[in-house]
């Protein structure tokens, strides 16, 4: 029963897309908007300043860079 309902909904949408090109353009824009919102959410999770996982990763990267600079400075002075 569930599949028949889904099939009928998609059939109606497909019929509307065939009859009116604006419906197809609207559905295309909505799919693009969904993809854009997913990418936006991913960027928010990845680069938000209060995200503890990202802060930990950045802290480790900065510590690694600091150790490399200290090592270079020590080798340069000797």
C-alpha positions in Angstrom: 0.0 0.0 0.0 2.8 2.4 0.9 4.6 1.8 -2.4 1.4 2.5 -4.3 0.9 5.8 -2.6 4.5 6.8 -3.3 4.1 5.7 -6.9 1.0 7.7 -7.3 2.6 10.8 -5.8 5.6 10.6 -8.1 3.3 9.9 -11.1 1.3 13.1 -10.4 4.6 15.1 -10.0 5.9 13.6 -13.2 2.7 14.5 -15.0 2.9 18.0 -13.7 6.5 18.3 -14.9 5.6 17.1 -18.4 2.6 19.5 -18.7 4.2 22.6 -17.2 8.0 23.3 -17.6 7.8 25.7 -14.6 7.2 22.7 -12.3 10.3 21.0 -13.6 12.3 24.2 -13.0 10.9 24.5 -9.5 11.8 20.9 -8.6 15.3 21.3 -10.1 15.8 24.5 -8.0 14.5 22.7 -4.8 17.0 19.8 -5.4 19.8 22.3 -5.8 18.7 24.2 -2.7 18.8 20.9 -0.8 22.3 20.2 -1.9 23.4 23.7 -1.0 21.9 23.4 2.5 23.7 20.1 3.0 27.0 21.6 2.0 26.3 24.6 4.3 25.5 22.4 7.2 28.8 20.5 6.6 30.8 23.7 6.6 29.0 24.9 9.7 29.9 21.7 11.5 33.5 21.7 10.2 34.5 25.3 10.7 32.3 26.6 13.6 34.6 28.2 16.2 32.8 26.4 19.1 33.1 22.9 17.7 35.4 21.0 20.1 36.5 18.4 17.6 37.6 21.1 15.1 39.3 23.0 17.9 41.2 19.9 18.9 42.4 19.2 15.4 43.6 22.8 14.9 45.4 22.7 18.3 47.2 19.6 17.3 48.2 21.1 13.9 49.4 24.3 15.5 51.4 22.4 18.1 53.1 20.4 15.2 53.9 23.7 13.4 55.3 25.1 16.6 57.6 22.1 17.2 58.8 22.4 13.6 59.6 26.1 14.0 61.4 25.5 17.3 63.4 22.7 15.6 64.3 25.0 12.7 65.3 27.8 15.1 67.4 25.5 17.2 69.2 24.1 14.1 69.7 27.7 12.7 71.3 28.9 16.0 73.7 26.0 16.3 
